[in-house]
Amino acid sequence: MPNPGGPYLGCETCRRRRIKCDRGRPECTRCIKYGSKCPGYPLERDARFRNQTRKVLYQQSITGNQTTLNMSNTIQIMCPNATEQQMTALGLVDRATLGTTQTNSSLPKQLSVSEYSILTEFFFNQSVISVGWYSFLPKLHLRPSAKSCLQATLFATSCFLAANQFRDLLMAQKATRRYGVALQAINAAIADPMRAWQDETLVSILLLNVLDDITGESSFGSYSHLEGCAQLIKQRQDSDFQTEHSEDLAHSIVMQIQPAILEGHRSQTSTVREELIGKWLYGQSRPSPAVRILSFCFQISRLGKMIQEALAGATAREQDGTVLLIMLLEDGMNLEKRMADWHRLLDERWERKTSASKTMDGVLLDYYSDIQVAKTWNHWRVARIVLHDSLLDAISSLQLSARGFQGSLDILQANSSAIITRMVSEISASIPYHLQQVDEKGRATTQTSQRVLGGRALMWPLKMVLQCKWSAPFYKQEAMETLQFISDVLGIKQAIKLQDKTLERSA
């Protein structure tokens, strides 16, 4: 076996076959060759810890000092039904958090760090940044008033994330139970007039949106949690109820609501009440680049619905549908001009930087100051893709009816296709940064913090790349592989469901 006596850093499949693993991404070449699913690779610091459960239990049985510990609120280091070299999710979470978590003096000395602290610190490390959405969450969940609702939801979300990343069935069972407790706590908070408007309640509902992505139960077509949160927010606004986190909550919703707005233009009625969301967001959220993109999303959604209605013959009052489509096409091109200038107003923090890949010739990689900036840029790109996808539908229809404009329509079609291709390529260039393979200075890195945050931010752009009929096959294949990585390695199960649904729709 390669590297005898030392920690084996390859995948579990190669370890069992006793062959060398090249640790390729997203799968090693050996697993690809044999047609098996690569389970991923352990971190070097985790591979150095060995499972000594059987040895310890044997020694205790000999000395007669075998002790039964209550593990319900303590660290569970080993999984009873695991193999000799397998550890539980709680034992594999980032051990760097152990020095910063709170302790419970009533627990045994060797298990003095609470399970809740370990898992929530792991979730914060993977999903929260110091600036942007949920930046206030680490402090907010420590409030005494948050224990009944927010802490229950945060605990369930953290359990699911750890269970998925480390494939721990026992942790998954615990997460399911905690999820039920969280739903009961949220329902009780909503039913209480004194707690329904509190920040803890609203953040708990928003966390359900994150939890659904982790478990794979989310639906880009419903956004029921965001809609429920919007209704509570409207009640807060009508009653002039403000808190210190009102602006942060507004910005958090801005970063999550844009897919719902853009995807609603294909249906006659949007599942999210646009007037409700828009009125509050524009009044409460700071005029950030993300807010300006949300404004574009509303305009694109309205324009897309009008184009779909015109193509379907819904506007029977129009004697000449060609005239209406030409007017809508002009509106779309004017909107494109405003969107193209969006990045010219950005300050230094929001700038996009590009460098050439050192491993692949001719490939450019994008990097940003933080994940929030990267996500905002991709939302801008997806908004332009959706806009030009609608414009191309109108152009295709006009090419059949407006013969006199054929030359101009061909130019517009080529321009829209080129913009979509460029936006798709830029989304592709942002993937390494989102997955923390490139840092904020464009250097290669192997850090694992914030990868869940980046993976969730990538899912919607990659979904749109797969759906867009103008995307090149190479980019679609890359999107599929990245979604597979986000699901298998980062533990966000919604990613693989997005891939499956998109493929079913294409078929």
C-alpha positions as CSV (number, residue, x, y, z in Angstrom):
1,M,0.0,0.0,0.0
2,P,1.4,3.5,-0.8
3,N,2.9,5.5,2.1
4,P,2.9,2.6,4.6
5,G,2.7,3.7,8.3
6,G,1.6,7.2,7.6
7,P,-1.8,8.9,7.2
8,Y,-3.4,8.0,3.9
9,L,-4.8,11.1,2.2
10,G,-6.4,9.5,-0.8
11,C,-10.1,8.5,-1.2
12,E,-11.5,5.5,0.7
13,T,-12.1,3.6,-2.5
14,C,-8.4,3.7,-3.5
15,R,-7.4,2.9,0.1
16,R,-9.5,-0.3,0.0
17,R,-8.1,-1.3,-3.4
18,R,-4.6,-0.5,-2.0
19,I,-3.6,1.7,-4.9
20,K,-2.3,5.2,-5.1
21,C,-4.9,8.0,-5.3
22,D,-4.1,11.2,-7.3
23,R,-6.7,13.2,-5.3
24,G,-8.1,14.7,-8.5
25,R,-11.0,17.1,-8.5
26,P,-13.9,16.5,-8.4
27,E,-13.1,12.8,-8.6
28,C,-9.8,10.9,-8.7
29,T,-8.8,9.3,-12.0
30,R,-8.9,5.8,-10.5
31,C,-12.5,6.1,-9.6
32,I,-13.4,7.5,-13.0
33,K,-11.5,4.6,-14.6
34,Y,-13.3,2.0,-12.6
35,G,-16.7,3.7,-13.0
36,S,-17.2,4.1,-9.2
37,K,-18.2,7.1,-7.3
38,C,-15.3,8.9,-5.6
39,P,-16.2,9.5,-1.9
40,G,-13.8,12.5,-1.5
41,Y,-10.6,12.9,0.5
42,P,-9.9,13.4,4.2
43,L,-8.1,16.5,5.5
44,E,-4.5,15.9,6.5
45,R,-5.2,16.9,10.1
46,D,-8.1,14.5,10.3
47,A,-6.2,11.6,8.8
48,R,-3.8,11.7,11.7
49,F,-6.5,10.8,14.2
50,R,-7.0,7.0,14.6
51,N,-10.1,5.2,15.8
52,Q,-9.1,3.6,19.1
53,T,-12.7,2.8,20.2
54,R,-12.3,-1.0,20.2
55,K,-9.0,-0.9,21.9
56,V,-10.2,1.4,24.7
57,L,-13.4,-0.6,25.3
58,Y,-11.4,-3.8,25.5
59,Q,-9.0,-2.4,28.1
60,Q,-11.9,-1.0,30.1
61,S,-13.6,-4.4,30.1
62,I,-10.4,-6.0,31.5
63,T,-10.0,-3.5,34.3
64,G,-13.7,-3.5,35.1
65,N,-13.9,0.3,34.8
66,Q,-16.1,0.4,31.7
67,T,-18.2,3.5,32.0
68,T,-21.3,4.6,30.1
69,L,-21.3,8.3,29.3
70,N,-24.4,10.3,28.4
71,M,-23.5,11.6,24.9
72,S,-26.6,13.6,24.3
73,N,-24.9,16.9,25.0
74,T,-21.3,16.0,24.6
75,I,-18.7,15.2,21.9
76,Q,-19.3,11.9,20.1
77,I,-15.9,11.0,18.8
78,M,-16.6,7.6,17.2
79,C,-19.5,6.0,15.4
80,P,-20.4,2.6,17.0
81,N,-21.2,1.0,13.7
82,A,-18.3,2.6,11.8
83,T,-15.4,0.8,10.3
84,E,-11.9,0.7,11.9
85,Q,-10.7,3.9,10.2
86,Q,-14.0,5.9,10.1
87,M,-14.9,8.8,12.4
88,T,-18.2,10.5,13.0
89,A,-19.1,13.9,11.7
90,L,-18.7,15.5,15.1
91,G,-15.2,14.1,15.4
92,L,-14.2,15.3,11.9
93,V,-15.4,18.9,12.2
94,D,-12.7,21.6,12.3
95,R,-10.8,21.1,15.5
96,A,-9.6,24.7,15.3
97,T,-12.9,25.7,16.7
98,L,-12.3,23.8,19.9
99,G,-10.3,26.6,21.4
100,T,-12.9,29.3,20.9
101,T,-16.1,27.5,21.9
102,Q,-17.8,27.8,25.3
103,T,-17.5,25.0,27.8
104,N,-19.9,23.4,30.2
105,S,-18.3,22.7,33.6
106,S,-21.0,20.2,34.5
107,L,-19.7,17.8,31.8
108,P,-16.9,15.3,32.2
109,K,-13.5,16.9,31.8
110,Q,-12.6,14.9,28.7
111,L,-15.9,16.0,27.1
112,S,-16.2,19.6,28.3
113,V,-17.0,21.2,24.9
114,S,-20.7,21.1,24.1
115,E,-21.9,19.5,20.9
116,Y,-23.9,22.6,20.1
117,S,-20.9,24.8,20.2
118,I,-18.8,22.5,18.1
119,L,-21.4,22.2,15.3
120,T,-22.5,25.8,15.2
121,E,-18.8,27.0,15.0
122,F,-18.4,24.5,12.2
123,F,-21.4,26.0,10.4
124,F,-20.2,29.6,11.0
125,N,-16.8,28.6,9.6
126,Q,-18.3,27.2,6.5
127,S,-21.2,29.6,5.9
128,V,-20.7,33.1,7.4
129,I,-18.4,35.9,6.5
130,S,-17.6,39.0,8.6
131,V,-19.3,41.4,6.1
132,G,-22.6,40.7,4.4
133,W,-25.6,38.5,4.9
134,Y,-25.8,36.6,8.2
135,S,-22.7,38.4,9.5
136,F,-24.7,39.2,12.7
137,L,-25.7,35.6,13.2
138,P,-22.8,34.5,15.5
139,K,-23.7,37.3,18.0
140,L,-27.5,37.1,17.6
141,H,-27.7,33.4,18.5
142,L,-26.1,33.9,21.9
143,R,-28.9,36.2,23.1
144,P,-31.0,34.6,25.9
145,S,-34.2,35.4,23.9
146,A,-32.8,33.4,20.9
147,K,-32.7,30.0,22.7
148,S,-36.2,28.9,22.0
149,C,-36.2,29.5,18.2
150,L,-32.9,30.6,16.6
151,Q,-30.7,28.2,18.4
152,A,-32.9,25.2,17.7
153,T,-32.9,26.1,13.9
154,L,-29.2,26.7,13.9
155,F,-28.5,23.4,15.6
156,A,-30.6,21.5,13.1
157,T,-28.9,23.2,10.2
158,S,-25.5,22.5,11.6
159,C,-26.3,18.9,12.2
160,F,-27.5,18.3,8.7
161,L,-24.4,20.0,7.2
162,A,-22.0,17.9,9.3
163,A,-24.0,14.7,8.6
164,N,-23.9,15.3,4.8
165,Q,-20.3,16.3,4.6
166,F,-19.0,13.3,6.6
167,R,-21.8,10.8,5.7
168,D,-22.7,10.1,9.3
169,L,-26.1,8.3,9.5
170,L,-26.4,8.8,13.3
171,M,-25.9,12.5,13.0
172,A,-28.5,12.6,10.2
173,Q,-31.0,10.9,12.5
174,K,-30.2,13.5,15.2
175,A,-30.5,16.3,12.6
176,T,-34.0,15.1,11.6
177,R,-35.1,15.1,15.2
178,R,-33.6,18.6,15.7
179,Y,-35.4,19.8,12.6
180,G,-38.8,18.9,14.1
181,V,-37.9,20.7,17.3
182,A,-36.9,23.8,15.2
183,L,-40.2,23.8,13.3
184,Q,-42.1,23.6,16.6
185,A,-40.1,26.5,18.1
186,I,-40.6,28.7,14.9
187,N,-44.3,28.0,14.8
188,A,-44.6,28.9,18.5
189,A,-42.6,32.1,17.9
190,I,-44.8,33.2,15.0
191,A,-48.0,32.5,17.0
192,D,-46.7,34.8,19.8
193,P,-47.4,38.5,19.0
194,M,-44.4,39.5,21.2
195,R,-42.0,37.3,19.3
196,A,-43.2,37.1,15.7
197,W,-41.5,40.4,14.7
198,Q,-38.2,39.7,16.5
199,D,-35.0,39.4,14.6
200,E,-34.5,35.9,16.0
201,T,-37.8,34.7,14.4
202,L,-37.1,36.2,11.0
203,V,-33.5,34.8,10.9
204,S,-34.8,31.4,11.9
205,I,-37.2,31.4,8.9
206,L,-34.4,32.5,6.6
207,L,-32.2,29.7,8.0
208,L,-34.9,27.3,6.9
209,N,-34.1,28.4,3.4
210,V,-30.4,27.4,4.0
211,L,-31.5,24.1,5.7
212,D,-33.6,23.1,2.7
213,D,-30.7,23.5,0.4
214,I,-28.5,21.3,2.6
215,T,-31.1,18.6,2.8
216,G,-32.2,18.8,-0.8
217,E,-35.8,19.7,-0.1
218,S,-35.6,23.3,-1.5
219,S,-37.5,24.4,-4.6
220,F,-36.4,27.3,-6.7
221,G,-40.0,27.7,-7.8
222,S,-41.6,28.2,-4.4
223,Y,-39.4,30.2,-2.0
224,S,-42.1,29.7,0.6
225,H,-39.8,30.6,3.5
226,L,-38.8,33.9,1.9
227,E,-42.5,34.7,1.2
228,G,-43.4,34.0,4.8
229,C,-40.6,36.1,6.1
230,A,-41.7,38.9,3.7
231,Q,-45.2,38.8,5.3
232,L,-43.7,39.3,8.8
233,I,-41.5,42.1,7.5
234,K,-44.5,43.9,6.0
235,Q,-46.2,43.7,9.4
236,R,-43.0,45.2,11.0
237,Q,-43.0,48.0,8.5
238,D,-46.6,48.9,8.9
239,S,-46.2,49.1,12.7
240,D,-42.9,51.1,12.5
241,F,-41.1,48.3,14.2
242,Q,-37.3,48.6,13.8
243,T,-34.3,46.8,15.3
244,E,-30.6,47.2,15.1
245,H,-30.5,44.4,12.5
246,S,-33.3,45.6,10.2
247,E,-30.9,46.8,7.5
248,D,-28.9,43.6,7.7
249,L,-32.0,41.5,7.4
250,A,-33.1,43.6,4.4
251,H,-29.7,43.0,2.7
252,S,-29.8,39.3,3.5
253,I,-33.2,39.0,1.7
254,V,-31.9,41.0,-1.2
255,M,-29.1,38.5,-1.8
256,Q,-31.6,35.5,-1.8
257,I,-34.7,36.9,-3.5
258,Q,-33.3,37.6,-6.9
259,P,-33.7,34.0,-8.3
260,A,-37.3,34.0,-7.3
261,I,-37.9,37.3,-9.1
262,L,-36.2,36.3,-12.3
263,E,-37.6,32.8,-12.4
264,G,-41.1,34.1,-11.9
265,H,-41.3,35.8,-15.3
266,R,-41.9,32.4,-17.0
267,S,-45.2,32.0,-15.1
268,Q,-48.3,34.1,-15.1
269,T,-48.1,34.8,-11.4
270,S,-44.9,35.0,-9.3
271,T,-44.8,33.0,-6.1
272,V,-43.2,35.9,-4.3
273,R,-45.2,39.0,-3.9
274,E,-43.0,41.4,-5.8
275,E,-44.7,44.6,-4.7
276,L,-44.4,43.5,-1.0
277,I,-40.8,42.5,-1.3
278,G,-39.8,45.5,-3.5
279,K,-41.5,48.2,-1.4
280,W,-39.8,47.1,1.8
281,L,-36.4,46.3,0.4
282,Y,-36.0,49.6,-1.4
283,G,-37.1,51.5,1.7
284,Q,-35.0,49.6,4.2
285,S,-31.8,48.3,2.5
286,R,-28.8,50.5,1.8
287,P,-28.3,51.4,-1.9
288,S,-25.7,48.6,-2.5
289,P,-24.7,47.0,-5.8
290,A,-27.0,44.1,-4.9
291,V,-30.0,46.4,-4.5
292,R,-29.4,47.9,-7.9
293,I,-29.2,44.4,-9.5
294,L,-32.5,43.6,-7.7
295,S,-34.0,46.7,-9.5
296,F,-32.8,45.2,-12.8
297,C,-34.4,41.9,-11.9
298,F,-37.8,43.5,-11.4
299,Q,-37.5,45.2,-14.8
300,I,-36.3,42.0,-16.5
301,S,-39.1,40.0,-15.0
302,R,-41.8,42.4,-16.2
303,L,-40.2,42.6,-19.6
304,G,-40.0,38.8,-19.9
305,K,-43.6,38.4,-19.0
306,M,-44.7,40.9,-21.6
307,I,-42.6,39.2,-24.3
308,Q,-44.1,35.8,-23.4
309,E,-47.6,37.2,-23.5
310,A,-46.9,38.8,-26.9
311,L,-45.5,35.6,-28.3
312,A,-48.4,33.6,-27.0
313,G,-50.9,36.0,-28.5
314,A,-52.2,37.1,-25.1
315,T,-52.3,40.8,-26.1
316,A,-55.3,40.5,-28.4
317,R,-55.9,44.2,-28.3
318,E,-52.7,44.7,-30.4
319,Q,-53.6,44.6,-34.1
320,D,-50.0,44.1,-35.1
321,G,-48.0,41.9,-32.7
322,T,-44.8,42.7,-34.7
323,V,-45.0,46.4,-33.5
324,L,-45.3,45.3,-29.9
325,L,-42.4,43.0,-30.1
326,I,-40.2,45.6,-31.7
327,M,-41.1,48.0,-28.9
328,L,-40.3,45.4,-26.3
329,L,-37.1,44.7,-28.0
330,E,-36.1,48.3,-27.9
331,D,-36.9,48.4,-24.2
332,G,-34.7,45.4,-23.6
333,M,-31.8,46.9,-25.4
334,N,-32.1,50.1,-23.4
335,L,-32.1,48.0,-20.2
336,E,-29.0,46.2,-21.4
337,K,-27.2,49.5,-21.8
338,R,-27.9,50.4,-18.2
339,M,-26.9,46.9,-16.9
340,A,-23.6,47.0,-18.9
341,D,-22.6,50.2,-17.0
342,W,-23.5,48.7,-13.6
343,H,-19.9,47.8,-12.6
344,R,-18.6,51.3,-13.5
345,L,-20.1,52.7,-10.3
346,L,-18.6,50.1,-7.9
347,D,-16.0,51.0,-5.3
348,E,-12.8,49.1,-4.6
349,R,-14.4,46.4,-2.5
350,W,-16.8,45.4,-5.2
351,E,-14.3,45.3,-8.0
352,R,-13.7,42.1,-10.0
353,K,-10.1,41.0,-10.6
354,T,-8.8,38.5,-13.2
355,S,-5.6,36.5,-13.5
356,A,-4.4,33.8,-15.9
357,S,-4.5,30.2,-14.6
358,K,-1.1,28.8,-13.9
359,T,-2.2,25.2,-14.7
360,M,-4.3,25.8,-17.8
361,D,-3.1,27.9,-20.7
362,G,-5.5,30.5,-22.0
363,V,-7.9,30.1,-19.0
364,L,-8.8,33.2,-16.9
365,L,-9.7,33.0,-13.2
366,D,-11.8,35.6,-11.4
367,Y,-11.3,36.5,-7.8
368,Y,-13.0,39.0,-5.4
369,S,-12.7,40.5,-2.0
370,D,-15.3,38.1,-0.5
371,I,-18.0,35.6,-1.4
372,Q,-20.7,38.2,-1.2
373,V,-19.1,40.3,-3.9
374,A,-18.6,37.2,-6.1
375,K,-22.2,36.2,-5.7
376,T,-23.4,39.7,-6.6
377,W,-21.4,39.6,-9.8
378,N,-22.8,36.3,-10.8
379,H,-26.3,37.5,-10.1
380,W,-25.6,40.4,-12.5
381,R,-24.4,37.9,-15.1
382,V,-27.4,35.6,-14.7
383,A,-29.7,38.7,-14.9
384,R,-28.2,39.5,-18.3
385,I,-28.5,35.9,-19.4
386,V,-32.2,35.9,-18.6
387,L,-32.7,39.3,-20.3
388,H,-31.0,38.3,-23.5
389,D,-32.7,34.8,-23.5
390,S,-36.0,36.7,-23.6
391,L,-34.8,39.1,-26.3
392,L,-33.6,36.1,-28.4
393,D,-37.1,34.7,-28.2
394,A,-38.5,38.0,-29.5
395,I,-35.9,38.2,-32.2
396,S,-36.6,34.6,-33.4
397,S,-40.3,35.5,-33.7
398,L,-39.6,38.8,-35.6
399,Q,-37.3,37.0,-38.0
400,L,-40.3,35.1,-39.2
401,S,-42.7,38.0,-39.4
402,A,-40.6,41.2,-40.0
403,R,-38.8,40.4,-43.2
404,G,-37.8,44.0,-43.7
405,F,-35.7,44.1,-40.5
406,Q,-33.8,40.9,-41.2
407,G,-30.3,42.5,-41.3
408,S,-30.8,44.4,-38.1
409,L,-32.3,41.4,-36.4
410,D,-29.3,39.2,-37.3
411,I,-27.0,41.8,-35.7
412,L,-29.1,41.9,-32.6
413,Q,-29.2,38.1,-32.4
414,A,-25.4,37.8,-32.7
415,N,-24.9,40.5,-30.1
416,S,-27.2,38.8,-27.6
417,S,-25.6,35.4,-28.2
418,A,-22.2,36.9,-27.7
419,I,-23.3,38.5,-24.4
420,I,-24.7,35.3,-23.1
421,T,-21.5,33.4,-24.0
422,R,-19.4,35.9,-22.2
423,M,-21.6,35.9,-19.1
424,V,-21.4,32.1,-19.0
425,S,-17.6,32.1,-19.4
426,E,-17.3,34.6,-16.5
427,I,-19.5,32.4,-14.3
428,S,-17.2,29.5,-15.1
429,A,-14.1,31.7,-14.3
430,S,-15.6,32.4,-10.8
431,I,-16.0,28.8,-9.8
432,P,-12.5,28.3,-8.3
433,Y,-12.9,31.4,-6.1
434,H,-16.4,30.3,-4.9
435,L,-15.0,26.9,-3.9
436,Q,-12.0,28.5,-2.2
437,Q,-9.5,27.1,-4.6
438,V,-8.3,30.7,-5.3
439,D,-8.0,33.3,-2.5
440,E,-8.8,37.1,-2.6
441,K,-5.4,37.8,-4.2
442,G,-5.7,35.2,-7.0
443,R,-3.3,32.7,-5.3
444,A,-4.0,29.0,-5.2
445,T,-5.3,27.9,-1.8
446,T,-6.5,24.8,0.0
447,Q,-8.5,26.4,2.7
448,T,-11.9,24.9,3.5
449,S,-13.6,27.8,5.3
450,Q,-16.6,29.4,3.6
451,R,-16.8,26.7,0.9
452,V,-20.5,26.0,1.8
453,L,-21.2,29.7,1.4
454,G,-19.5,29.7,-2.0
455,G,-21.2,26.5,-3.1
456,R,-24.7,27.7,-2.3
457,A,-23.9,31.0,-4.1
458,L,-22.9,29.0,-7.2
459,M,-26.0,26.8,-7.4
460,W,-28.4,29.2,-9.1
461,P,-25.9,30.5,-11.7
462,L,-24.9,26.9,-12.6
463,K,-28.5,26.0,-12.9
464,M,-29.1,28.8,-15.3
465,V,-26.0,27.8,-17.3
466,L,-27.5,24.3,-17.7
467,Q,-30.9,25.6,-18.7
468,C,-29.7,28.2,-21.2
469,K,-29.8,26.7,-24.7
470,W,-27.1,29.1,-25.8
471,S,-24.5,27.7,-23.3
472,A,-21.7,25.7,-24.9
473,P,-21.5,22.0,-24.1
474,F,-18.2,22.5,-22.3
475,Y,-19.7,24.9,-19.8
476,K,-22.7,22.7,-19.2
477,Q,-20.4,19.8,-18.5
478,E,-18.4,21.9,-16.1
479,A,-21.6,23.1,-14.4
480,M,-22.7,19.5,-13.9
481,E,-19.4,18.4,-12.4
482,T,-19.3,21.4,-10.1
483,L,-22.9,20.7,-8.9
484,Q,-21.8,17.1,-8.2
485,F,-18.9,18.4,-6.2
486,I,-21.1,20.8,-4.2
487,S,-23.4,17.9,-3.4
488,D,-20.9,15.2,-2.6
489,V,-18.1,17.1,-0.9
490,L,-19.8,20.2,0.5
491,G,-22.9,18.3,1.6
492,I,-25.4,20.6,-0.1
493,K,-27.8,18.0,-1.5
494,Q,-30.0,20.5,-3.4
495,A,-27.1,20.9,-6.0
496,I,-27.5,17.3,-7.3
497,K,-31.3,17.7,-7.5
498,L,-30.9,20.9,-9.5
499,Q,-28.7,18.9,-11.9
500,D,-31.2,16.1,-12.2
501,K,-34.2,18.4,-12.7
502,T,-32.4,20.4,-15.4
503,L,-31.4,17.2,-17.3
504,E,-35.0,15.9,-17.1
505,R,-36.3,19.2,-18.5
506,S,-33.7,19.1,-21.3
507,A,-34.7,15.6,-22.2
